[in-house]
């Protein structure tokens, strides 16, 4: 998956001599906007995100993009998804009829809804376990909530259990957010669509909008109705099924945001406060979040005896849901693929690096300069990575 973000004033997309010409917008009058030219059948972008103020998209460009299976998603100033231009959907109407019947069948709907939330709980634990490797203050217990989920008899009960776990999850998540981000909660009071008030909720809202657009692409490809979900109620202004499918994959946005925070990539200049005191991303900030989200969606995970990107796993799970409701599959399981994250900058590894002497390090064949750099990273708050060779040497030193 590869995304292209367009922002600012004067965005332009048109076709000339069979090639697609894209000109990014301006954010300041003195800058020279980036320009891109794509030849027919050689388009390496599959999703264009428009976060700009104004511009032109010609009919020829629309036709060109549809023919090349490129999705165009337009985001509002607050990071909410306004609309998405999708390629022609699957014409298998049997899937839609089966989806409507499944929605009307209370047992089927509850089964799907429960499975979606079970998967969300599993992935929430992945994030918290990932954070706990570096922040020992992280503590959580979902055991009672899982029991309540298993005994829930209605979608309303399931959503009530989900709300309780979400409250616990965001309380723990907040423990690792640096104070300058002013993160309090993920409740409606702080994340509302009229504009979030803190940097973390702004980044999360934007990331979830990108994820929603990817869910719409998967739904469109499979041929389901995006307005008919099993967990979220139908709403004229919402794509309920896209909201459903986000739940097992939201953790990727959460990990992307926490990585941006820990790495110190986000600056005050990446945000702007509006007249209503809401916060929004500037073009520079939107670009950073888009790139980080794209990176996580392109990470690979073992699934069905192969290695797939998470973006493709999302499509596979959507297809499996369609197969379940048309009774081609007996079960549906959103908990798979299972994702395990082992930090290379855990507290344990940091202490190993700080404890090893320069003499011991040189005796293993490494230079003092390399250890000095590692010790500097270990003392800092920023995350870091180690190659396999270095990790093996650290284990040898510890067991030596």
C-alpha positions as CSV (number, residue, x, y, z in Angstrom):
1,X,0.0,0.0,0.0
2,X,1.3,3.5,-0.9
3,X,-0.5,6.7,0.0
4,X,0.0,10.2,-1.5
5,X,-1.1,13.2,0.6
6,X,-2.2,16.4,-1.1
7,X,-2.7,19.5,1.0
8,X,-2.8,23.3,0.9
9,X,-4.3,25.7,-1.7
10,X,-4.5,25.1,-5.4
11,X,-4.3,21.3,-5.7
12,X,-4.6,20.2,-9.3
13,X,-5.2,16.8,-10.9
14,X,-5.6,16.5,-14.7
15,X,-4.6,14.3,-17.6
16,X,-2.3,15.4,-20.4
17,X,-1.1,13.1,-23.2
18,X,-2.6,10.1,-21.4
19,X,-0.5,10.9,-18.3
20,X,-1.9,11.9,-14.9
21,X,-0.4,15.2,-13.7
22,X,-0.8,16.0,-10.1
23,X,0.3,19.3,-8.5
24,X,0.2,19.6,-4.7
25,X,-1.2,22.7,-3.0
26,X,0.6,25.6,-1.5
27,X,0.7,26.3,2.3
28,X,2.8,29.4,2.0
29,X,3.0,31.7,-1.0
30,X,6.8,31.4,-1.4
31,X,7.0,27.6,-1.6
32,X,7.2,25.6,-4.9
33,X,4.6,22.8,-4.7
34,X,5.6,19.3,-5.6
35,X,4.5,17.9,-8.9
36,X,4.0,14.3,-9.9
37,X,3.5,12.7,-13.3
38,X,2.2,9.1,-13.7
39,X,2.3,7.2,-17.0
40,X,-0.6,4.8,-17.9
41,X,-0.4,1.4,-16.3
42,X,2.5,2.5,-14.2
43,X,0.8,4.0,-11.2
44,X,2.5,3.0,-7.9
45,X,0.0,5.0,-5.7
46,X,-3.2,3.2,-4.6
47,X,-4.7,5.8,-2.3
48,X,-4.7,9.6,-2.6
49,X,-5.6,11.6,0.5
50,X,-6.8,15.1,-0.1
51,X,-6.5,17.3,3.1
52,X,-6.3,20.5,1.1
53,X,-8.5,23.6,1.1
54,X,-9.2,24.0,-2.6
55,X,-8.2,22.9,-6.1
56,X,-9.3,21.1,-9.3
57,X,-9.9,17.5,-10.2
58,X,-10.9,17.2,-13.9
59,X,-13.3,14.6,-15.3
60,X,-10.4,13.1,-17.3
61,X,-8.4,12.7,-14.0
62,X,-11.4,11.0,-12.3
63,X,-11.7,8.6,-15.2
64,X,-7.9,7.9,-15.2
65,X,-7.9,7.3,-11.4
66,X,-10.9,4.9,-11.5
67,X,-9.3,2.9,-14.4
68,X,-6.1,2.6,-12.4
69,X,-8.0,1.5,-9.2
70,X,-6.8,4.5,-7.2
71,X,-9.0,5.6,-4.3
72,X,-9.3,9.3,-3.6
73,X,-10.4,10.2,0.0
74,X,-11.3,13.7,1.0
75,X,-10.8,14.7,4.6
76,X,-12.3,17.6,6.5
77,X,-10.2,20.2,8.3
78,X,-10.6,18.2,11.6
79,X,-9.4,15.0,10.0
80,X,-12.9,13.4,9.5
81,X,-13.5,11.5,6.3
82,X,-15.9,13.5,4.1
83,X,-16.1,11.2,1.2
84,X,-14.2,8.6,-0.8
85,X,-14.1,8.0,-4.6
86,X,-13.9,4.3,-5.0
87,X,-13.4,2.0,-8.0
88,X,-16.5,0.2,-9.3
89,X,-17.8,-2.2,-6.6
90,X,-18.4,-6.0,-7.0
91,X,-21.7,-6.7,-8.6
92,X,-22.4,-9.9,-6.5
93,X,-25.8,-8.8,-5.2
94,X,-26.2,-12.1,-3.4
95,X,-23.7,-10.9,-0.8
96,X,-25.7,-7.8,-0.1
97,X,-28.9,-9.8,0.3
98,X,-27.2,-12.1,2.7
99,X,-25.8,-9.2,4.6
100,X,-29.3,-7.7,5.1
101,X,-30.6,-11.1,6.2
102,X,-27.7,-11.5,8.6
103,X,-28.4,-8.0,10.1
104,X,-32.0,-8.9,10.7
105,X,-31.1,-12.2,12.4
106,X,-30.3,-11.3,16.0
107,X,-28.2,-14.4,16.8
108,X,-26.0,-13.8,13.7
109,X,-25.6,-10.1,14.4
110,X,-24.6,-10.7,18.0
111,X,-22.2,-13.4,17.0
112,X,-20.4,-11.1,14.5
113,X,-20.5,-8.1,16.9
114,X,-19.0,-10.2,19.8
115,X,-16.2,-11.5,17.5
116,X,-15.3,-7.9,16.4
117,X,-15.0,-6.8,20.0
118,X,-13.1,-9.9,21.1
119,X,-10.6,-9.1,18.4
120,X,-10.5,-5.4,19.6
121,X,-9.8,-6.6,23.1
122,X,-7.0,-8.9,21.9
123,X,-5.4,-6.0,19.9
124,X,-5.8,-3.6,22.8
125,X,-3.8,-6.0,24.9
126,X,-1.1,-6.1,22.2
127,X,-0.7,-2.3,22.4
128,X,-0.6,-2.3,26.2
129,X,1.9,-5.2,26.4
130,X,4.0,-3.3,23.9
131,X,3.9,-0.2,26.1
132,X,4.5,-2.2,29.3
133,X,7.9,-3.4,28.0
134,X,9.1,0.2,28.3
135,X,6.7,1.6,30.9
136,X,6.3,-0.7,34.0
137,X,3.5,1.5,35.3
138,X,1.1,0.0,32.7
139,X,-1.3,-2.3,34.5
140,X,-4.6,-3.8,33.2
141,X,-7.0,-6.7,33.6
142,X,-9.7,-7.4,31.1
143,X,-10.7,-10.8,32.6
144,X,-14.0,-9.6,34.1
145,X,-14.8,-7.7,30.9
146,X,-14.2,-10.8,28.7
147,X,-16.6,-12.8,30.9
148,X,-19.3,-10.1,30.5
149,X,-18.7,-10.1,26.8
150,X,-19.1,-13.9,26.6
151,X,-22.4,-13.7,28.4
152,X,-23.8,-10.7,26.5
153,X,-27.1,-11.4,24.8
154,X,-27.5,-8.3,22.7
155,X,-25.4,-5.8,20.7
156,X,-26.3,-3.1,23.2
157,X,-24.8,-5.2,26.0
158,X,-21.7,-5.8,23.9
159,X,-21.2,-2.1,23.3
160,X,-21.5,-1.5,27.0
161,X,-18.7,-4.0,27.7
162,X,-16.6,-2.4,25.0
163,X,-17.1,1.0,26.6
164,X,-15.7,-0.3,29.9
165,X,-12.6,-1.8,28.3
166,X,-12.0,1.4,26.2
167,X,-12.1,3.5,29.5
168,X,-9.4,1.2,31.0
169,X,-7.4,1.1,27.8
170,X,-7.2,4.9,27.4
171,X,-6.4,5.4,31.0
172,X,-3.3,3.2,30.6
173,X,-2.4,4.7,27.2
174,X,-2.4,8.2,28.8
175,X,0.3,7.1,31.2
176,X,2.9,7.1,28.5
177,X,2.0,10.3,26.7
178,X,4.4,13.1,27.3
179,X,2.9,16.0,29.3
180,X,3.4,18.5,26.5
181,X,0.8,16.6,24.5
182,X,-1.9,17.5,27.1
183,X,-3.7,14.2,26.6
184,X,-6.6,13.6,29.1
185,X,-8.9,11.1,27.6
186,X,-10.4,9.5,24.5
187,X,-14.0,10.3,25.6
188,X,-16.5,12.1,23.4
189,X,-15.7,15.3,25.3
190,X,-12.2,15.4,23.9
191,X,-12.4,13.7,20.5
192,X,-15.7,15.1,19.2
193,X,-16.0,15.6,15.4
194,X,-16.4,19.4,15.8
195,X,-12.7,19.4,16.6
196,X,-10.4,17.8,19.2
197,X,-8.6,20.0,21.7
198,X,-5.3,18.1,22.2
199,X,-2.6,16.8,19.9
200,X,-3.1,13.1,20.6
201,X,-6.8,13.1,19.8
202,X,-6.1,15.1,16.7
203,X,-3.6,12.5,15.4
204,X,-5.9,9.6,16.4
205,X,-8.9,11.2,14.6
206,X,-6.8,11.7,11.5
207,X,-5.4,8.2,11.6
208,X,-8.8,6.6,12.1
209,X,-10.1,8.5,9.1
210,X,-7.4,7.0,7.0
211,X,-8.3,3.6,8.4
212,X,-12.0,4.2,7.7
213,X,-11.1,4.9,4.0
214,X,-9.2,1.7,3.8
215,X,-12.2,-0.2,5.2
216,X,-14.4,1.4,2.6
217,X,-12.0,0.2,-0.1
218,X,-12.2,-3.4,1.3
219,X,-16.0,-3.3,1.6
220,X,-16.3,-2.0,-2.0
221,X,-14.0,-4.6,-3.3
222,X,-15.9,-7.5,-1.7
223,X,-19.3,-6.1,-2.6
224,X,-20.9,-5.5,0.7
225,X,-23.1,-2.6,1.8
226,X,-21.0,-0.1,3.8
227,X,-24.1,1.3,5.5
228,X,-25.2,-1.9,7.1
229,X,-23.0,-2.9,10.1
230,X,-23.5,-5.5,12.8
231,X,-21.9,-3.7,15.7
232,X,-22.7,-0.1,15.0
233,X,-26.3,1.0,14.3
234,X,-27.3,2.2,10.9
235,X,-27.0,6.0,10.5
236,X,-27.7,8.0,7.4
237,X,-24.4,9.9,7.8
238,X,-22.2,7.0,8.7
239,X,-20.8,3.9,7.0
240,X,-21.6,1.5,9.9
241,X,-19.8,-1.5,8.4
242,X,-16.6,0.5,7.9
243,X,-16.8,1.5,11.6
244,X,-17.3,-2.2,12.5
245,X,-14.2,-3.3,10.5
246,X,-12.1,-0.6,12.0
247,X,-12.4,-2.1,15.5
248,X,-9.9,-5.0,15.1
249,X,-7.4,-2.7,13.2
250,X,-7.5,0.5,15.3
251,X,-4.5,-0.7,17.2
252,X,-2.3,0.0,14.1
253,X,-3.3,3.7,14.3
254,X,-2.6,3.7,18.1
255,X,0.8,2.2,17.6
256,X,1.6,4.7,14.8
257,X,0.6,7.6,17.0
258,X,2.6,6.4,20.0
259,X,5.6,5.9,17.8
260,X,5.3,9.5,16.5
261,X,5.1,10.7,20.1
262,X,8.0,8.6,21.4
263,X,10.3,9.4,18.5
264,X,9.7,13.1,18.9
265,X,8.8,13.6,15.3
266,X,5.8,15.8,15.9
267,X,6.5,19.5,16.6
268,X,4.3,22.4,17.8
269,X,4.5,23.7,14.2
270,X,2.7,20.6,13.0
271,X,-0.6,21.8,14.7
272,X,-2.7,24.9,14.5
273,X,-5.4,26.2,16.8
274,X,-8.6,27.4,15.2
275,X,-10.8,30.3,16.2
276,X,-13.1,27.9,18.0
277,X,-10.1,26.6,20.0
278,X,-10.1,23.3,18.3
279,X,-6.8,21.8,17.1
280,X,-6.0,20.5,13.6
281,X,-3.0,19.2,11.8
282,X,-1.0,21.4,9.5
283,X,0.2,19.9,6.2
284,X,3.5,19.0,7.8
285,X,1.7,17.1,10.6
286,X,-0.7,15.4,8.3
287,X,2.2,14.2,6.2
288,X,4.0,12.7,9.2
289,X,0.8,10.9,10.4
290,X,0.0,9.6,6.9
291,X,3.5,8.3,6.4
292,X,3.6,6.6,9.8
293,X,0.1,5.0,9.3
294,X,1.2,3.8,5.8
295,X,4.3,2.3,7.4
296,X,2.3,0.3,9.9
297,X,-0.2,-0.9,7.3
298,X,2.6,-2.2,5.2
299,X,4.1,-4.2,8.1
300,X,3.9,-7.9,7.5
301,X,2.2,-10.6,9.6
302,X,2.0,-14.4,9.2
303,X,-1.4,-15.5,8.1
304,X,-2.7,-18.6,6.4
305,X,0.8,-20.0,5.8
306,X,2.0,-16.8,4.1
307,X,3.3,-13.3,5.0
308,X,0.8,-10.6,4.3
309,X,0.7,-6.8,4.9
310,X,-1.9,-5.5,7.3
311,X,-3.6,-3.6,4.5
312,X,-4.1,-7.0,2.7
313,X,-5.1,-8.7,5.9
314,X,-7.9,-6.1,6.2
315,X,-9.2,-7.1,2.8
316,X,-8.9,-10.8,3.6
317,X,-10.9,-10.4,6.8
318,X,-13.6,-8.5,5.0
319,X,-13.8,-11.2,2.4
320,X,-14.1,-13.9,5.2
321,X,-17.0,-11.9,6.7
322,X,-18.7,-12.0,3.3
323,X,-18.1,-15.7,3.0
324,X,-19.5,-16.3,6.5
325,X,-22.8,-14.4,5.8
326,X,-23.3,-16.3,2.5
327,X,-22.6,-19.6,4.5
328,X,-19.4,-20.5,2.6
329,X,-17.5,-20.4,6.0
330,X,-18.9,-21.8,9.2
331,X,-17.1,-19.3,11.5
332,X,-15.6,-15.8,11.4
333,X,-12.6,-14.9,13.5
334,X,-11.3,-11.3,13.5
335,X,-8.7,-12.1,16.2
336,X,-6.5,-13.5,13.5
337,X,-3.9,-12.8,12.3
338,X,-2.4,-12.6,15.7
339,X,0.1,-9.7,16.2
340,X,2.9,-9.9,18.7
341,X,5.2,-6.9,19.2
342,X,8.5,-7.2,21.0
343,X,10.2,-4.0,21.7
344,X,13.9,-3.6,21.0
345,X,14.0,-0.6,23.3
346,X,12.4,-2.3,26.3
347,X,13.5,-1.4,29.8
348,X,15.4,-4.7,30.1
349,X,17.4,-4.1,27.0
350,X,18.2,-0.5,28.0
351,X,19.6,-1.7,31.3
352,X,21.7,-4.3,29.5
353,X,23.2,-1.6,27.3
354,X,23.9,0.7,30.2
355,X,25.5,-2.1,32.3
356,X,27.9,-3.4,29.7
357,X,31.5,-2.1,29.9
358,X,33.4,-0.7,27.0
359,X,36.1,-3.4,27.6
360,X,33.6,-6.2,27.4
361,X,32.1,-4.7,24.3
362,X,35.5,-4.5,22.6
363,X,36.3,-8.1,23.5
364,X,33.2,-9.2,21.6
365,X,34.5,-7.4,18.5
366,X,32.6,-4.1,18.5
367,X,33.9,-0.6,18.6
368,X,33.6,1.8,21.5
369,X,31.9,4.3,19.2
370,X,29.0,1.8,18.6
371,X,28.5,1.2,22.3
372,X,28.7,5.0,23.0
373,X,25.9,5.5,20.5
374,X,23.8,2.7,22.0
375,X,24.3,4.0,25.6
376,X,23.2,7.4,24.4
377,X,20.0,5.9,22.9
378,X,19.4,3.9,26.1
379,X,19.5,7.0,28.2
380,X,17.1,8.9,26.0
381,X,13.3,8.7,25.9
382,X,13.2,8.0,22.2
383,X,12.7,4.5,20.8
384,X,15.5,2.7,19.0
385,X,16.2,-0.5,17.1
386,X,19.0,-3.0,17.1
387,X,20.0,-5.3,14.4
388,X,20.0,-9.1,15.0
389,X,23.8,-9.3,15.2
390,X,23.9,-6.7,18.1
391,X,21.0,-8.4,19.9
392,X,22.8,-11.8,19.7
393,X,26.0,-10.2,21.2
394,X,24.0,-8.7,24.1
395,X,22.6,-12.1,24.9
396,X,26.1,-13.6,24.7
397,X,27.3,-11.0,27.1
398,X,24.5,-11.5,29.6
399,X,24.9,-15.3,29.5
400,X,28.7,-15.1,29.4
